[in-house]
């Protein structure tokens, strides 16, 4: 016996429209997963339906698909088109994405415009990038105090790069009154989040006794954290600590291991240190 269709085409389409926002949210999670679980062309087709209906989140996600080449042929112009549609609706993530497209194209004036829109909505990465533009004078008149303002906003949201830059501003007295203790506080926050440059910087502070009591063992701990993430300068200084037995038991084999890792990255001082050690 043939079963009777339970819903009319009109009702079915209405249900699909109601489910589209849920689909967009699910696809947002999928898009953030590994390349092994890429969005399929079928997923993109469904996403496009929502985007063409004006869904800002779907438009931004479709832009991501074109930017990465997930489920579609990679197409930066198409990515920028969808980012713009979403950004013009006020979606902060898309505003940041569009700003990043302009920054990549070295149109910093336009990049600053979109970074600012996203930053004013509280988008941490946009706040960080806007701070960087003010710090370097790209797309805007250089203003270190304004850079500090935006770095701080991002840092207070937990953005590790912004925490490091804010700490560096305090260290140098750039755009803010010099304060070594405050510099250390922010650099430590970034280091504790796993930021390799911050880990290297914190290790250097302990090694030199800059802003903290000199502590070679603590320096080695932070150099090691940065070195294990591939930070070449941290690898060199960790190797140097092993050569001299500073903060760690002397071990030339271990020193050579770290020098070699840094040398493989092309760091000249690592190559020289390795040659000296092997003589």
C-alpha positions in Angstrom: 0.0 0.0 0.0 1.3 3.4 -0.9 1.7 5.7 2.0 0.1 9.1 1.8 2.4 12.1 1.9 2.1 13.6 5.4 3.0 17.2 4.6 2.2 19.5 1.7 5.1 21.0 -0.3 4.3 24.4 1.2 4.4 23.1 4.8 7.6 21.1 4.1 9.3 24.3 2.8 8.1 26.2 5.9 9.7 23.6 8.1 12.9 23.8 6.2 13.0 27.6 6.6 12.5 27.1 10.4 15.3 24.6 10.5 17.8 26.7 8.5 19.0 28.8 11.5 19.7 25.5 13.4 21.6 24.2 10.4 23.7 27.3 10.2 24.7 26.9 13.9 25.6 23.3 13.3 27.6 24.1 10.3 29.4 26.8 12.2 30.6 24.1 14.6 31.6 21.8 11.7 33.5 24.5 10.0 35.7 24.9 13.1 36.6 21.2 13.2 39.6 19.6 11.5 40.1 19.3 7.7 39.4 15.6 8.1 35.7 16.5 8.7 35.4 19.2 6.0 32.1 20.7 5.1 30.7 19.0 2.0 29.4 20.5 -1.2 25.9 19.5 0.0 26.4 21.4 3.3 27.5 24.4 1.3 24.4 24.2 -0.9 22.2 24.3 2.2 24.3 27.1 3.7 24.0 29.1 0.5 20.2 28.9 0.7 20.3 30.6 4.1 22.9 33.1 2.9 20.9 34.1 -0.1 17.9 34.7 2.2 20.0 37.2 4.1 21.1 35.3 7.1 24.3 37.1 8.3 25.8 34.2 10.1 25.3 32.0 7.0 26.8 34.6 4.8 29.9 34.8 7.0 30.3 31.0 7.1 29.9 30.8 3.3 32.7 33.4 3.0 34.8 31.1 5.2 34.1 28.2 2.9 35.3 30.2 -0.1 38.3 31.5 1.8 39.5 28.1 2.9 38.2 26.1 -0.1 35.9 23.9 2.0 33.1 22.3 0.0 33.7 24.8 -2.8 36.7 25.8 -5.0 38.8 28.3 -3.1 37.9 31.9 -4.3 39.0 34.9 -2.3 36.9 37.3 -4.3 33.8 35.3 -3.6 34.8 35.0 0.1 35.1 38.8 0.3 31.7 39.2 -1.4 29.9 37.1 1.3 31.9 38.7 4.1 30.8 42.1 2.9 27.1 41.1 2.7 27.3 39.9 6.3 29.4 42.8 7.5 27.0 45.3 6.1 24.3 43.7 8.3 26.5 44.5 11.4 27.8 41.0 12.1 31.1 41.5 14.0 32.9 38.4 12.9 32.3 39.2 9.2 33.4 42.8 9.8 36.7 41.5 11.2 37.0 39.0 8.3 36.5 41.8 5.7 39.0 44.0 7.5 41.5 41.1 7.4 40.9 40.8 3.6 41.7 44.4 3.2 44.8 44.1 5.4 46.0 41.2 3.3 45.6 43.4 0.2 47.5 46.2 2.0 44.5 48.5 2.0 44.9 49.5 5.6 42.6 52.5 5.6 39.7 50.2 4.6 41.0 47.5 7.0 40.9 49.9 9.9 37.4 51.0 9.0 36.1 47.4 9.3 38.3 46.4 12.3 36.9 49.4 14.1 33.3 48.4 13.5 34.0 44.9 14.8 36.1 46.2 17.7 33.4 48.5 18.9 31.1 45.5 19.1 33.6 43.8 21.4 35.3 41.4 18.9 38.7 40.7 20.6 40.8 39.9 17.6 39.5 43.0 15.8 40.4 45.0 18.9 43.9 43.5 18.8 44.4 44.2 15.1 43.0 47.8 15.5 45.5 48.3 18.3 48.3 47.1 16.0 47.2 49.5 13.3 47.4 52.4 15.8 50.8 51.2 17.1 52.3 51.0 13.6 50.4 53.8 11.9 49.0 51.6 9.3 45.8 53.0 7.8 45.6 55.6 10.6 47.8 58.2 12.3 50.1 56.5 14.7 48.8 56.8 18.2 50.4 54.7 20.9 47.9 55.7 23.6 45.0 54.6 21.3 46.9 51.3 20.6 47.1 50.7 24.3 43.4 51.4 24.7 42.5 48.7 22.1 45.1 46.2 23.3 43.7 46.5 26.8 40.2 45.8 25.6 41.3 42.6 23.8 43.6 41.7 26.7 40.9 41.9 29.2 38.9 39.4 27.1 41.8 37.0 27.3 43.4 37.6 23.9 47.0 36.3 24.5 48.6 38.4 21.7 47.0 41.5 23.1 48.2 40.6 26.6 51.7 40.3 25.3 51.5 43.6 23.4 50.0 45.4 26.4 52.8 44.1 28.6 55.3 45.2 26.1 53.8 48.7 26.0 54.1 48.9 29.8 57.7 47.6 29.6 58.7 50.3 27.1 56.4 53.1 28.4 54.8 53.3 24.9 51.5 55.0 25.1 51.3 54.4 28.9 53.4 55.2 31.9 56.3 52.7 32.2 55.5 50.0 34.8 57.6 46.9 35.0 55.3 45.1 37.4 52.3 45.7 35.2 54.3 44.6 32.2 55.2 41.3 33.9 51.5 40.8 34.9 50.3 41.0 31.3 53.2 39.0 29.8 52.7 36.3 32.3 49.0 36.1 31.4 49.9 35.5 27.8 52.6 33.0 28.7 50.2 31.0 30.8 47.9 30.8 27.9 50.7 29.2 25.9 51.8 32.1 23.8 55.4 31.1 22.8 56.7 34.6 22.3 55.4 35.6 25.8 56.9 32.4 27.3 60.3 33.4 25.8 59.9 37.0 27.0 59.0 35.8 30.5 61.9 33.4 30.6 64.2 36.3 29.6 62.9 38.5 32.4 63.7 35.8 34.9 67.1 35.1 33.3 68.0 38.8 33.5 66.2 39.7 36.7 64.2 42.3 34.8 61.0 43.2 36.6 61.3 40.1 38.8 63.8 38.6 41.1 66.4 36.8 39.0 65.6 33.1 39.0 67.5 30.8 36.5 65.4 27.7 37.2 62.2 29.7 36.5 63.8 31.1 33.3 64.6 27.6 32.1 61.0 26.5 32.8 59.7 29.3 30.5 62.4 28.9 27.8 61.5 25.2 27.7 57.8 25.9 27.2 58.5 28.3 24.3 61.2 25.9 22.9 58.8 23.0 22.9 56.4 25.0 20.7 59.2 25.7 18.2 60.3 29.2 19.3 63.8 29.4 17.9 65.2 32.0 20.3 63.8 30.1 23.3 65.5 27.0 21.9 68.9 28.8 21.7 68.7 30.2 25.3 67.5 26.8 26.6 70.5 25.3 24.9 72.8 27.9 26.4 71.4 27.1 29.9 72.3 23.5 29.3 75.8 24.4 28.2 76.6 26.4 31.3 74.5 24.5 33.7 72.5 27.6 34.5 69.2 26.8 36.2 69.5 23.1 35.1 72.1 20.3 35.2 74.8 20.8 32.7 74.2 18.6 29.6 76.0 19.3 26.3 74.0 16.6 24.5 70.8 18.3 25.5 72.3 21.7 24.6 73.2 20.4 21.1 69.7 19.1 20.6 68.1 22.5 21.2 70.7 24.4 19.2 70.1 22.0 16.3 66.4 22.6 16.4 66.9 26.4 16.3 69.6 26.0 13.6 67.2 24.1 11.4 65.0 27.2 11.5 67.8 29.2 10.1 68.8 31.1 13.2 72.4 32.3 12.7 73.3 32.4 16.4 72.1 28.8 16.8 74.4 27.6 14.0 77.3 29.4 15.6 76.6 28.0 19.0 76.3 24.5 17.6 79.6 24.8 15.8 81.3 26.0 19.0 79.8 23.2 21.0 80.9 20.5 18.5 84.5 21.6 18.3 
